Amino acid sequence: MMKHVRMRVKASATVLAATAALLVTAVPAHAGTFKVTSNCDVPWVSCSDEPELWEMYNSKALSVSGGSYTTSWAEFWGDVYDYDGTSEYQGSTLETYRYIFNSNGSGSAQYVKNNAGSMQNCSEVNNYRVYFNSDYGGHSQYIPHRDAYADCVWYDLDSTLKNNEASQHFA
């Protein structure tokens, strides 16, 4: 009888070791989540210019007081598939970058997706379109570029997109 018990214990230990090895290989070695206020701060995003589309937490009327911003903003360049952020494996490490508003004022450190009230386009040449859904889908609003000698063009998001914006694309 003792011999039979030993074999069971040995078989159970083997099953446990195999299960533990399987679990270790199924999970990435490390994972990191970072919060950034610009897609240009993501290592695998190639920005060929300074960020030019600013998402403002509040509408234009609530964003400035006495000539200073009273709201937080995030800055983007180019196509942004999802304002929630982006993830990519760097070797065996999954890195996730979540887009948040800066710590300037109202909206500080809030996630960008579905939280903006207005946009500023500071580009001299690039027009943008902001979309209701991720992956450039659904209702959208056109945000034209500024002229060469003007300040950034500032637009309140329409009633469909206000606090419901999810992506942007060059237009």
C-alpha positions in Angstrom: 0.0 0.0 0.0 2.8 2.4 0.7 4.2 1.8 -2.7 0.9 2.8 -4.3 0.7 6.0 -2.4 4.2 7.0 -3.5 3.4 6.6 -7.1 0.3 8.8 -6.7 2.2 11.5 -5.1 4.9 11.3 -7.8 2.3 11.4 -10.6 0.6 14.4 -8.9 3.9 16.3 -8.6 4.6 15.7 -12.3 1.2 17.0 -13.3 1.7 20.1 -11.1 5.1 20.8 -12.6 3.8 20.5 -16.1 0.8 22.8 -15.4 3.1 25.4 -13.8 5.4 25.3 -16.8 2.5 25.8 -19.1 1.2 28.8 -17.1 4.6 30.4 -17.0 5.0 30.2 -20.8 1.5 31.6 -21.5 2.1 34.9 -19.6 4.4 37.6 -20.8 7.6 38.1 -18.8 6.7 41.7 -17.9 4.0 44.2 -18.9 4.1 47.9 -18.6 1.4 50.6 -18.8 2.4 54.2 -19.3 0.3 57.3 -19.5 1.3 60.0 -22.0 -0.2 63.3 -23.2 1.0 62.9 -26.8 1.2 60.1 -29.3 4.7 61.3 -30.2 5.8 60.1 -26.7 5.1 56.4 -27.8 8.4 54.8 -29.0 6.9 53.0 -32.0 4.9 56.0 -33.3 6.8 58.0 -35.9 6.0 61.7 -35.7 7.6 63.6 -38.5 6.4 66.9 -37.1 5.5 68.5 -33.8 2.0 67.5 -32.4 -0.5 69.7 -34.1 -4.0 68.7 -33.2 -4.8 69.6 -29.6 -7.7 67.9 -27.8 -9.0 70.2 -25.1 -10.9 68.8 -22.2 -13.5 71.6 -22.2 -15.3 73.6 -24.8 -13.6 76.8 -26.1 -15.7 79.0 -23.8 -14.5 77.1 -20.7 -10.9 76.6 -21.7 -9.4 80.1 -21.3 -9.6 82.7 -18.7 -7.5 85.9 -18.6 -5.5 84.8 -21.6 -4.4 81.5 -20.0 -5.6 78.0 -20.5 -7.7 76.7 -17.6 -8.2 73.3 -19.1 -6.0 70.3 -19.8 -5.1 69.2 -23.3 -3.4 66.3 -25.1 -1.5 66.7 -28.4 -1.5 64.4 -31.4 0.1 64.2 -34.8 -1.1 62.1 -37.7 -3.6 59.2 -37.7 -4.7 58.0 -34.3 -6.6 54.7 -34.5 -7.9 54.8 -30.9 -7.7 57.7 -28.4 -7.7 55.0 -25.7 -4.0 54.3 -26.5 -1.8 51.7 -28.2 -0.1 48.5 -27.2 2.8 46.5 -28.7 5.1 43.8 -27.7 8.7 44.9 -27.3 10.4 41.5 -27.3 8.5 39.5 -24.6 7.2 42.6 -22.9 3.8 44.0 -23.7 3.9 47.8 -23.4 0.7 49.9 -23.4 0.6 53.6 -23.7 -2.7 55.3 -22.6 -3.5 58.8 -23.7 -4.4 61.3 -20.9 -4.9 65.0 -20.6 -2.0 66.9 -19.1 -2.1 68.4 -15.6 -2.8 72.0 -16.7 -6.3 72.4 -15.2 -9.8 70.9 -15.4 -9.6 67.4 -16.8 -6.2 66.8 -15.4 -5.0 63.2 -16.0 -8.4 62.1 -17.4 -8.3 59.6 -20.2 -8.6 61.4 -23.6 -11.1 59.0 -25.3 -14.7 60.3 -25.0 -13.6 63.2 -22.8 -12.9 66.2 -25.1 -15.0 69.3 -25.6 -13.0 71.1 -28.3 -10.0 70.8 -30.7 -7.3 73.2 -31.9 -5.5 72.5 -35.2 -2.2 74.3 -35.2 -0.9 72.9 -38.5 -0.3 75.2 -41.5 -1.0 72.3 -43.9 -2.7 69.3 -42.4 -6.4 69.0 -42.0 -8.0 66.5 -39.7 -11.2 64.6 -39.3 -12.2 63.5 -35.7 -14.4 60.4 -35.5 -17.1 59.0 -33.1 -15.7 55.4 -33.3 -12.2 53.9 -33.1 -10.8 52.9 -36.4 -12.0 56.1 -38.1 -15.7 55.1 -38.1 -19.1 56.7 -37.6 -19.9 60.4 -37.4 -17.0 62.7 -37.9 -16.1 66.4 -37.9 -13.7 68.2 -40.2 -11.0 70.3 -38.5 -9.2 72.5 -41.1 -5.7 73.8 -40.7 -4.8 77.4 -39.8 -3.4 79.8 -42.3 0.3 80.6 -42.3 0.0 83.8 -40.2 -2.8 82.9 -37.8 -3.1 81.3 -34.4 -4.3 77.7 -34.0 -7.9 77.2 -35.3 -10.2 76.3 -32.4 -13.4 74.4 -32.8 -15.9 73.1 -30.3 -16.8 69.5 -31.1 -20.4 69.1 -32.3 -23.1 67.7 -30.1 -22.5 64.1 -31.4 -18.7 64.2 -30.8 -18.5 66.2 -27.6 -17.3 63.7 -25.0 -17.7 61.0 -27.6 -14.5 61.2 -29.8 -12.5 58.1 -30.4 -10.0 58.6 -33.3 -8.5 61.0 -35.8 -7.2 60.9 -39.3 -5.5 63.2 -41.8 -8.3 64.7 -44.0 
